[in-house]
């Protein structure tokens, strides 16, 4: 593998650095916090906001108002793990202009208390409910056990605030999810839910649709957050491949001049050597000459070949005493603004969610992580703003498929998952898309810039609002959502829909490696099925509206990237202008006769991903992946035939005739084949 291949990121995004997201108002609130505080009166509030945007403090403002002005007795803050409890330590908010300070009595921060979650901590929570004290912080586990013991009614009249809300699941086996459903059914608590990634990475929703509909949502996008930073202007995300042992190859992607968190692979993964301690030692040997251990922090001291001494924090060591000392040194509040405190952190299950190291410039993860949520959280470790930090990156180092491996299928799956994560992050990092159908009544919307020529009534227009980070795009034939729920999905949940689509193995395999693919089989049939499965409560017209909005967002981002990067190079050493994606969307719209939904449906959503994969993976491995996928390809299934028959019926309604089996248009021909197969399957009794 050459260094040239290693240098190609799959996503490279640049931002304006206008400083807006770091500026506070008269009450000491940054923009996201102010937006959330405006909705403080809602009984059920969901805050979707990226890491480092200030969700913890936003909750403090909201909770204090609910306690002082909305009649709630107490606030219970629930976090996924003990370390995140530190985010809710005392804060003197009044010195910035707020009416009260945030105070947690030490005995009520149960994240700091000794013992297991299901022991004295549960009794402590029960004791808290019978006091006049106002705030308690505990883990998800402690809270679950407490609800099991005391019942949901014991929490009446209180605020339940759930941090990292994506840990909740509507699955019947999720106790936290079941408890929240019971709280909502009883309707006697307030709930504030906070998350930086509202998709779980599996097929199970966070909440049941009827419960989710009760939440008022505050969304603050990655684009708004990063565009408003003062220092960080470029974020690169890449998946890279290696052969042999990753520890031998790691310096090809690890720059010792960058502050880096290395997440080594799980011992159960194929990338692991099954000896995590030796892996850390090997990385240290690759970095330079070991100089000993700092007695104050427990950090390893490593002298590089150019004479610098790196301070390395080892969080993998099985010696809990050593590991706890290192962990405590990393949390030392007095060192938070000291860039030179530590250079490299090596971790396995730690330093992810809620871990705050503002100087981190590179999150290097070895081996694919099964959850897209985990990847978003890891990337969030590198997206903090800090003086002098202009660029951050995430690297996913993955073992190349090897013909001699018995686990080639697993290797192929890891590759596809890495591509899916990259595609999703591209969407997460982009400005928000608002789509409207083009019609004679269409006109410009105040606050949107329509480019040099301004708004043109004779064309489909692309407007952009720099302040809010939103596109307004006119598309001919675009279906509008009719129900409030469908409108909410099109406004709030397109990334969740896209997450489900890019994780769909059939879609991504065919999109990347099926040379005979007709794009509509993915954009219409496959995406249509995903929408129906995900939102069965929507009627057919609303399902189609959601499908069109989701595929338009995905394909416009991909086409804009291709234009912005000069035909799919996948990035360069020089950061592109902050307007590259915006200009790319505009150029694509201008390059076609008219921007319509049929044109968008005819684009393979995975075309650009393949171009980058071809630059990143060796030719032999790429052929092997293609062959492994081709070997599994099956003929048309009854379910696919049914979907095609539905599309054929819609074609007849629009055109007044059925699709022709001998049509020149490949999509019309495919619909005809599907309709014929559907009739055959139906005759054979293949449908219930």
N, C-alpha and C positions, 0 to 999 in steps of 0.2 A: 504494500500500500504506500503510495507516494505522499509526501507532505502536501503536494498540490491538491490531491483529492481531499485530503483532510481539511483543507482550508475553506471548503465550500459550505457556507451555511444554507439551510433550507429556507429560513425566514430571516430577513434583515429589515428592521423598521427604524426609521429616524423620526425624531420629534422636535418640536419648536423650542422647547425650554422657555416658555413664557412666564414661568414662575407662579401661575395662578393657583395651582393646587396646593401650594405651600403657604399662601397668604391667609392670615386669620382676620375675621371680622371683629367688631367691637366687643363681642362676647368671648373672643378667643377661639372661634370655630373656623376650621378650614372648610373649603367649599362642600366636600362630601358631608361633613358633620352638620353644616348649616342646612343642607338639603334634607338630611334625616331628621333634624330637630324640628323642621317645619311640619313634619308628620307625627310629632310626638303624641298627639291626641288619639292616634289610632290604637284600637285594642290589640290588633294583630298586625305586626309590622315586620316585613322581610327586607333586610338591607343586603343588597348584592354589591360588593365593592372589593377591589383587588387588595392584595397584601400591601401594607404600609400606607394605606389611605386614611387610617385613623378610626377604624371601626370601634376599637375599645373605648376611646374617648367619646365617640359619638354616643355610645351606650351610656356612658356616665352622665352626659348632659340630659339624655332622655329619661333615664332612671330617676335622677334628682328631681326633674319636673313632675314625674308621675307620683313620686313620694310626697312632694310639697304641695302640688296643685291639683292632682287628679284623684286623691283619696285612697291611694294604694298603701297597704300596711308596710310591706317589705319588698326588697328586690333580691332575688336569688340568681346569681350569675353562674352559668354552667359551662365548663370548658372541657375539651376532650382529654387533656392530660395535665398533670400537676404543673409542669413548667410554664404553661400558658397562663396560669393563675397570676404570674408576676405582672401581666399586662394590666391587671386591675388593682395594683397597689395605690396608695393614697396619692391624690393629685390636688394641688392648690389651684383650682380653677378660678377662684375669685380674683386672683392677682391679674388675670387676663380679662376680667370684666364680667364673669358669670356670677349669678346670685349666691352660689354655695360652693363649698369644696367637696371633693370626693373622699370619703373616709371609710375604711374597712377595719373594724376592730381586729387586732391580730388573731384572737381566738376564733374569729369567724372566717378567716381565710383558710379553709380546710385543705387547700392545696399545699400548705406549709406544715400541716399537722402530721405527726408520725402515724404509722399504722396503715392497714389496708383500707380499700374503699368500702368494704362491707364489714365494718366493725364499729369502733367507737365514733367514727366520723358520721355514720348514719344517726346515731343517738345525739351527736352534737347538732346536727341539722334539725332534729326533732326538738331539741332544747331551744334552738334559735327561734323556732316558730312561736314559742311561748314567751318571748321577750319583746321589749320595745325597741331593740336594736334594729337597724334599717337594712343593712347589706350583708350578704353572705356569698362567698365564692367557693365552689366545689367542682369536682370532676363530674363528667357525664355519668360515670359508674356510681359514684356516691349518690347522685340524684336519683338514678334508677332504683337503687336499693331502698332509698328513703321513701319513694312513692310506693314501692311494693309494701313497705312496712306501715306507712301512715295513711295511705290512700290519697286520691286526688283531692278530696274535699278538704283535707288539712291545709291545702295551699290556697284556698279561696281568698280573693282580695289582694293577691300579690302579683308582682311582676316576675315572670320566668324569662330570663334572657339566655338564649342558647348560642354560644359562640361556635364557629366552624359547623354550621348547621347541616352541611352536606353529609355529616356522620349519621344524620337521622335517615330512616328508611321506612317506607310504607309496608315493607315486608312484615308479615305476621310474626316472624321470629325476632324482629327488632323491638326490644323492650322500650327503648326511648321513643321510637316511632309510635308504638301503641299507647304509651303514656301521654304523648302530646295529642294524639287523637282523642283520648279521654278528656284531657283538659279542654280541648276545643268544644267537644260535645257538651260538657258541663257549663262552659261559657262563663266562668266566674274568676278567671285570671286574665292578665294581659301577657302577651308573648311578644318578645322581640327576638327575631332570628337573624343571625349574621353569618355571611359566608363570602369567600372570595371565588368560589367555584360551585355553582348551584347544580352541577351535574355530578353524579356519583361515579360514572365510569362503568356502570353495569346497567342492566335493563330495568331495575327497580326504581320507581320514582321516589323522590324525597318525601313528598306528601301525597295523600290521595287527592284527586282533583277537587272534590267537594270541600276538603279542608283548605287546600291551597287557595281556592277562590275567596276565602275570607280574609286573606292577607292583603294589606296594602303594600306595594313594593316600591322601594327606593333603589334606583340603579345608578351606580357611578362606574363608568367604564374604565378599562385599562387605558384607552386612548386619552380620556380626560385626565387621568392620573399622571401618566408619563408625559403627556404634552405640556402639563402644567408644572413640571419639575424645574428646578433652577440649574441643575448640573447635568444630569443624565440625559443624553440625546440620542443614543443608539442602543438597540437591543437586537442581538443575533441569537437565533435558535437553530441548532443543527444536530442531525444524527449522523454519526460516523462509524465506520466499520474497521475491525481489526482481525488479524488471525493470530493464532498462538495464545500466549498468556497476555491479558490486558496490561499487567504490570510492566511488561517489556515495552509496550507500545504507548504507555500513557503520556510520556513526555512529548509525543507528537501533537497532543492537543492541550497539554497543561503548560501554561506559561508561568514560570515562577515569579515573574514581575507582577502578576495579577493576584489579588486577594481571592482565594479559591476555597470552595467547599467541595470535597470529593466524597460522593456516596458510593462506597464499594458494593458489590452485588450481594444479594442474599445468599446464604450458604446453600440454599436449595436450588439456586438458579444454575443454568449451564455455564454461565460466565465465571462462576466461583471455582476456585481451586480446592474448596472445602477446608481451607486453612486460612481463616481471616487474619489471624495474627501474623502469619508469614507474609500475607499479601501486603499488610501495612509496612512490615519491615522491608519488603521488596521495593515498595514505592519510595521509602526513605533512602534506600540504597541508590535508586535511580536518580533521586534529587541531588545527592551529594554525600558528604562525609558527616556521620553523626558526631556531635560535639558534647553530648550529655543532655541532662534534663534541667530546666529552670526550677530551682527549689521552691520559688514563690508560687508559680502557676502550674507546674507539672508539664509545661510545654516541652516538646522535643526540640533540640537545637541542631540544625543541619546546615553545614557549610557547603555552598554550591561551588561549582568549578570556577566561577568568576569571583569567588571570595566573599560573597554575601552570606550572612547567617540568617536562615529562615527559622521562624518560630512556628512550630507545627503542633496543633492540638489533636491528640489521638483520643477519639471517643469510642474506639472499637475495643480497647483493652478490657479483658474480662475481669481484671482486678478492680472491684467496685470502688475501693479507696482511691486508687489513682484516677479512675474515670470521673469520680465525683469531684475530685480536686480540680481537674481540668474543666469540668462543666461549670463549677463555681467561678473559676477564673474568667470563663467566657461570659458569664452573667454579671460580672463586676461592673456596677453602674458607673463607677468612677472612670472606667476605661472605655465607655461607650463611644466617645468622640476621639479616641486615640487610634489613628490609622495603623500605628506600628505595634499595637498590642499583640497581634497574631497575624500570620501570613497565610497559612493553609490549615484547614480543618478537615480531618478524615473521619467519616461517620458511617454507620450502617443503618440503624433504625432511628437515629437522632438527627437534630439540626435540620428539621423539615418544617412542619406546620408550627407557626407562631414563633419560630426562632428568629431573633432580631440581631443581625450584624450588618449595619448600614454600609460597611466598606466592601462587602462581598461583590466582586466583579465577575466571577465565573462560578456557576454551579455545574460541576462535572459529575454526571451520573453514569455508572458502569452497569450495564444490563438494563433491559427494558423493565419499567415498573408497570404492573398490571392495571393500575388505576390512572385514568387521565387526570383525576382530581389530585392525585399525589404529584404528578408532573407539574401541574399548575402551581401547587404549593411550593415545590422545589424551585421552580423558576422565580417565584415570589421572593426567595431568599436573596436573589441578585438584583431585584428591581427597586431597592431602596435608593433614595437620593442622598448624595454625600458630596462635600466639597472636593473638587478635582476629579470626581468620578464621572467620566463622559460616556463610557461604553460599558455595557454588561452583556454577558452571554450565558446560554445554557447549552451544554453539550451532552448528548446521549451516546455513549460509546457502546457499540453492540458487536458481538462476535459474528463474523461473516459465516454464512452457510458453507459447510465443507462437505464435499462429496463422500468423504470417508466417515462422516458422522452418522450415527444411528438416529440422532435427534434433528435431522434436517427439517422435518415438519415444524418442530418447535422454533427453529431458527427462522424459518419463513414467516411464521406467525409473529415473532418478535419484530421482524423487519416491517411487516404491515402495520403493526401497532405503533411503531415509532413514526411511520409516515402519517398515520391517523392523528397522532398527538401533534405533529407539526402542522397539519392542516387546520386542526381545531385552534391551536394557538394563534395561527395567522388570523383567524376569524375573531378571536377574543381580543387581539391587539388592534384590530382595525376600527375606524370610526363606525358609529351605528348607522345602519341603512333604514331609511323610511321610503317605502315604495308607494307610488300612486299610479292609477291607470291614466294614460294620456287620452284626453277627450277634448271636444271643442271648448268646454268651460274651463280647462286647465289654465293656470296662471302662476306668476311668481309668488313665492312665500317670503314674507318679510324676514330679514335676518340671514337669508341665504345668498351666497355669491354664486352666480351662474357662469363665471368665466369672463374672458375678455369681451365677447360679443353680447353679454347679458342674456336675458331670457328671450327665447325665440318661440313665438306661438306656433310656428309651422313645424317645429321639431320636438323630439323627446329630449327634455332638458335634464341636466345634472347640476344640482345646487349643493353648496357646502356651507355649513355654519361653523366657523373656526371656534367660536366661543363654546358651543355645546358639543362639538365634535360629532356632528350628524350630517349624513347625506340626505338629500331629498331627490329621488330619482323617478322620473316619469317613464313608464313602460307600457307600450301599447298592448292591450289584451290582458293586462294584469288583473286578476280577480281580487276583489276587496272582501275582507272578512265581514260577516254580517252580525254575528253574535258578539257580545262583550268578551267572552272567553277566547274566541278566535282572534279578536283584535288584540287582546292582552298577549297572546302567544306570539303574534306577528311583531309586537312591540318589544316584548321582554324576553321571549324564550327561543329566539331563532338559533342562538348558539347551542342550546340544549338539543334542538332538532338536528342541527348539523353534527353534534357530537354523536348522536345515535347513528346517523348516516355514515360518517367516516369510520365508525367502528364496525359497521356491517361487513362481515367477511366477503360475502358474495359481491357486494358493491365495489369494494376496494380491489379485490382480486381481478374482477373483470375490467374495472376501469384502468388498471395498470397494465394488464398482460393479455387481454383478449383483443387480438388484432382485428377480429370481425365484429367488434362491439358496435351496436347502434346506440348512441348516447341516450336516446329517449328511454331505452330499457332501464337505465339507471335513474335518470332525472325524473321520469314520469312513473314508471312501474315500481322500481325499487323504493324510491323516496315516497311514492304514494302509499305503498304497503307499510312503511315505517310510520308514516303519519296516522294511518288508520289504526295500527296497533297501539300507538302512543296516546292518541286522542280519540278513542272510540265513541266518546260522548258527543263529538262534533258531527253535524250533518255533512253530507257529501260535498256541498258547495264550500263550506268552511274548511273542510279537510283539503280541498283543492287550493283554496286561497293560502293556507299555511304552507302547502307544498311549494307553490310558486314563489312565495316570499323567501323560503329557506334556500331553494336552489338558485334563486337570483342572487342572494347574498353570497353564497359560496362561489358561484361561477364568476360574478363580477370581481370578487377579490382575486381570484386566480388569474383572470384576464388582465386586471390592473397590474398584478405582480409581474406578469410576463412583459408587459409594455414598460413598466418602471425599471425592470432589470435588463432591458434590451434583448428580450427574446428568451428569457428563462435561464440566464446564467446562474441564478441562485445567489447572487450577491457579489460584492467586490470589496477590495480593501478600503475604498473610499465610501463613506456613508452617503446615501442618496439624499436629495433634498427632502425636507419634512413633508413637502407637498407631493411626493412621488406617487403615493397610492391614489391621492385625490386626482392628480393629473392623469394617472393611468386609467381610472374609471371614465374620466371625461374623454380621453383619447379613444378609448374603446367605443364609447357611445357615438363619437363623431365618425369613427371608421366604418360604421355600418349604415346602410340606407335608413334604417329606422330600428330603434331599440324595442323589440317586442318579445313576448314571453316564448314564442315558438323558436326564435333564434337562440335564446338563452337555454332552452331545453335541448338544443342540438349541440351543446358544448359538453365534452367529457370532463367532469369535475376533477378527474385525477390526472389529466394530461400534463400539467406543469409539475406535479409531484414526480411523475415518471422521469421527466427531463433532469430533475435534480438527483434522483436515485441513480440514474445512468452515469452521472458525474461522480457520485460518491462511492458506489460499489464497483468492485472489479468486474470485468466483462464476463469471466467464467462464472462467478457467483450469481450475476444477474441472469445468465442463461439458466443456471440451475434452479433459481427461484421460479422463473417462468415455466420451466418444465415441470416442477413439482406442483404448481397450480394448475397447469393444463391437464395433468394426469387426474385431477379430481373433478374436472369440469363435467357437468351432467347435462342431459337434454332437458327440454322444457318440462317443468313440473306442473301438476294440476293447479297449484296456487298461482304460479306465474301465468299460466294460460287464462285463468279467471281474470287476473288483473288486465291482461292484454284485451280480453273480450270486453271488459268495461270501457277501456279506452276506444275500442272499435265502435262501441255503441255511441259514445260521445262524438266520435268522428262522423258517424251517420247523421246524428242530430244536427251537427254544424254544417255538413256538406250535402246532406240529402242523399247520400249513397254509402254503401258499405266499403271498407278498404278493399282494394283489389290485390289478389294474391300474386299477380304479375306486374304490380306497380313498379315504376322506376325508382320511386322514393323508398329507401330501405326501411324507414319507420312504418310507412303505410303497409308495406309488404309484411313486416313483422307483426303488426296488429292483425292482419288477415290470417297469418299462420296461427297466431294465438287464439283467435276466434274459432278457427277450424278445430284446433286441438281441444279447446274448451267443450265444443259440441261432442267430440269423440269421448273425452273423459266423462262427460255428463251421461252419455249413453252407456258407458261402462260402469256407471254407478260410483264414480270416484269422488263424488261430492255428497256431503250429508244432506 
